[in-house]
Structure formats: C-alpha cells, structure tokens
Amino acid sequence: MIRKSNLMERKNSFLLLFGLGISTLGDFIYLVAINVLVLKLTGSAAAVAGLWMMGPIASLLTKFWSGSMIDRLNIRGIMIGTDILRAALVAMIPFFQTVLPIYICLLFLSVSKAFFEPAALTYITHAVPEEDRKQFNSFRSLITSSAFLVGPAISGALLLVTSVDISIWLNAVSFVVSAIMVYFLPDVNASSNQTVQKISFQMLKNDWGEVFKYSHKHHFIVKVYFLAQFTMIIALGMDAQEVVFTQQVLGLSETDYGLLISLTGVGSILGAAVVSSLAKRISIKALMISGYLMVSIGYLVYAFSFSFVTVALGFMVLGFFNSFSGTGFMTFYQNNVPVGMMGRISSIFGIFQSLLQILFILLIGFTGDIIPIRYSIIGASILMLFVSIWQIKLILIPNKSNYFEDRSVLKNTS
C-alpha cells in the first residue's frame, strides 16, 4: 500500500511538473514571437515596450480581489480554466491587424496568469508532501531554466522556417496540453465551494484584515518574504536596463548580448541541476544563504564589468545561484504559510510587489537619464548586496531555526 501510494505521488508530481513545464516553455516561445509581431505591425519600439507594462497593470487590477476567490474555489478547476482561457486568448492574437486588441488580449492574459500562479503554488503545497517539496521545487526550477534557454531558441528556429503566427499558436497549444495534464491530477480541495459569494467590499475588507493580522502575528515570515521579493524587484530593475548597459556602456554588439543571455540560461540550468541532484543533502538555510549572497555578488561583478568576459562571469554566477535562492525561498514559503490563506497572501502581497516593481524600473531608468547608467547599476547592485546580507542575518537568528526545519534532510540523514 505504501509503495502504491508513493508511486501515485510520483505520477502526480510528474504530471504537475510536465503541465507547468510545457506551459512555461510555451511562454518563452511566445515571448519572442509577440515582440516580433508587434514590432512588425507598428514599427515602434515604444509599442513593444508597452507589452512589458501589461503584467504589472493586470496585477494591480486583480490581485486585491483574486486571492479571495482562489482560497474559496476549487484550485484544480482554476488552473484548468485559466489555461483554457489563455489558450483561446493567445490563439486569437494572430488574427488582429492593429495593436490595441493585442494589448487587450495581453491584459486579459495577465489577469488569467494572476489567478493561475497563486493557484498553482497552493496546489503544489497541497499535493506535494512537505519532505518532497524542496526536491519538487528544484525540478521545477530546472524546467523553468531550461525553458528560458530552449524556448527563445525554438521560437527563433520557428520564425526562420515558418511564421510568427505559428509560434503564437504553438503557445496556445502548450496551454491546452497543460490543462490536460492538470485534468488528470486529483482534486486537492474537492470540498471547496464551487461558487464564490458575490465579491463585496466587506468580504475584501475581512480578507485584507486576516492577511494583515497574520502578518502582524508572523512578522518574521513576512520579513523574509518581503526581503526575498525586494531582491527580485532590484534584479528586475537592473535587468530592464541590460540592453542599454551592455551596448551603450560596454560597447557590446547585439550578438554579444544574445550570447550573454544564453550563458545566463546555461548557468541557470547547471545551478538547477546541482540543486535537483543534491536537494536531499542541502538544507533550506544553506540554499537561501548561498543563493542570495552569490546572486548579489554576480550582479556586483556585472555592474563593475568593463569587458565581455567579466559580464559573462557575473551572468553565469547569478544564473547558477538563482536556483539556490529560488528553491530555498519557495520551500520556506510553502512550509510556513497556511495553505488555506496562500491565495490571499500571495495576491495581496503581490500588489505591493507590483507597485515596487514599476517604481524601481522607472527609478533606474529615470536616474539613468540624469547620471551615467553605470552608476545607477552599481548603486542598485550594492543595494541588493545590503538586502541580501539583511536576509542572511534573519536566516541565521538562532531562535528562528524552526522556520527552516527540513524534513527531507532529517529523513535522509537519519
């Protein structure tokens, strides 16, 4: 019976990983294709830049209420429904001849994603036993890193032999495949209400009150969460200026920049592979400490670089250790946040994350027009180092060790 149960858990984990992975691969294929399509339709770099604002805007419009629905509805149903909706929206894009309906589709796609991601996180926490979460998260990181490298390459190859439309429709198919994989997974909260009460101001007020009450009671978890998200926000702000920095400051070519992105992807795959193979031996603490420290060092190397070689080294380091920090933090989050509130907590905290993300991207871009962009990147990388050290100090507080208990390591060493 135990063996049969373990076999079923492994089968479900494989289906979940495959479903999430194929969807992520499709996202990266589509990422290249949609930029090419909009540039082809408009010839405007500003129109292409506008694509990147749809996600944060959708987050601000939906996350203050989406978590209330995620925690009350059937999670598996949300994942299947949003996958099908995303497939339909993506499939329509090639039929549009102007940019406005494409933007509208992208806005609704981002709204769907704002539901899918917290629902997927909650489902993983429900479905994967605590002692197996670190291993699962490491495999998911490996798949995402591989998709980051392989997806754009596939998209580029498709653009050479077929068309932009085919690339986009393939992304739609990937969402359908993801929905089919999730359909074969078990319901983890089948007893949940299949309908949600009408969203009211009072319900939202109560849910926000619960989240803030939880935050006040568990301020250590919230501190670790926000420091982790802040490092990501700083990184995104610097990433938004990568092209400007590498080409205008360092004088590298577009080909050099493409190679740098590929090297980052290789580093991410290698790091994720190491974490996946050693997940049972590396503690959550070790993953987070080494990850946050080395990622910040990688960005420092990048900020102070004067040649392709040093930039490549920085990119490889930060790519390699991203999997360490990501896997460690995700496992910490799943092990400490109550699964019944995970949708609301992820969504409500996500609002503040989106606001900070927009502000930080604009801040780095704005300061880059006033002072040399190198100084903006150096300042941001030093800030990331300080935030990472603050995070590490929190992790190493002796009386907080219970938050980082690692059953997979204890089980492996016992």
C-alpha positions, 0 to 999 in steps of 0.5 A: 500500500505504501509503495502504491501510494508513493508511486501515485505521488510520483505520477502526480508530481510528474504530471504537475511538473510536465503541465507547468513545464510545457506551459512555461516553455510555451511562454518563452516561445511566445515571448519572442514571437509577440515582440516580433509581431508587434514590432512588425505591425507598428514599427515602434519600439515604444509599442513593444515596450508597452507589452512589458507594462501589461503584467504589472497593470493586470496585477494591480487590477486583480490581485486585491480581489483574486486571492479571495476567490482562489482560497474559496474555489476549487484550485484544480478547476482554476488552473484548468480554466485559466489555461483554457482561457489563455489558450483561446486568448493567445490563439486569437492574437494572430488574427488582429491587424492593429495593436490595441486588441493585442494589448487587450488580449495581453491584459486579459492574459495577465489577469488569467496568469494572476489567478493561475500562479497563486493557484498553482503554488497552493496546489503544489503545497497541497499535493506535494508532501512537505519532505518532497517539496524542496526536491519538487521545487528544484525540478521545477526550477530546472524546467523553468531554466531550461525553458528560458534557454530552449524556448527563445531558441525554438521560437527563433528556429520557428520564425526562420522556417515558418511564421510568427503566427505559428509560434503564437499558436504553438503557445496556445497549444502548450496551454491546452496540453497543460490543462490536460495534464492538470485534468488528470491530477486529483482534486486537492480541495474537492470540498471547496465551494464551487461558487464564490459569494458575490465579491463585496467590499466587506468580504475584501475588507475581512480578507485584507484584515486576516492577511494583515493580522497574520502578518502582524502575528508572523512578522518574521515570515513576512520579513523574509518574504518581503526581503526575498521579493525586494531582491527580485524587484532590484534584479528586475530593475537592473535587468530592464536596463541590460540592453542599454548597459551592455551596448551603450556602456560596454560597447557590446554588439547585439550578438554579444548580448544574445550570447550573454543571455544564453550563458545566463540560461546555461548557468541557470540550468547547471545551478538547477541541476546541482540543486535537483541532484543534491536537494536531499543533502542541502538544507533550506538555510544553506540554499537561501544563504548561498543563493542570495549572497552569490546572486548579489555578488554576480550582479556586483561583478556585472555592474563593475564589468568593463569587458565581455568576459567579466559580464559573462562571469557575473551572468553565469554566477547569478544564473547558477545561484538563482536556483539556490535562492529560488528553491530555498525561498519557495520551500520556506514559503510553502512550509510556513504559510497556511495553505488555506490563506496562500491565495490571499497572501500571495495576491495581496502581497503581490500588489505591493510587489507590483507597485515596487516593481514599476517604481524601481524600473522607472527609478533606474531608468529615470536616474539613468537619464540624469547620471551615467547608467553605470552608476545607477547599476552599481548603486542598485547592485550594492543595494541588493548586496545590503538586502541580501546580507539583511536576509542572511542575518534573519536566516541565521537568528538562532531562535528562528531555526524552526522556520527552516526545519527540513524534513527531507534532510532529517529523513535522509540523514537519519 
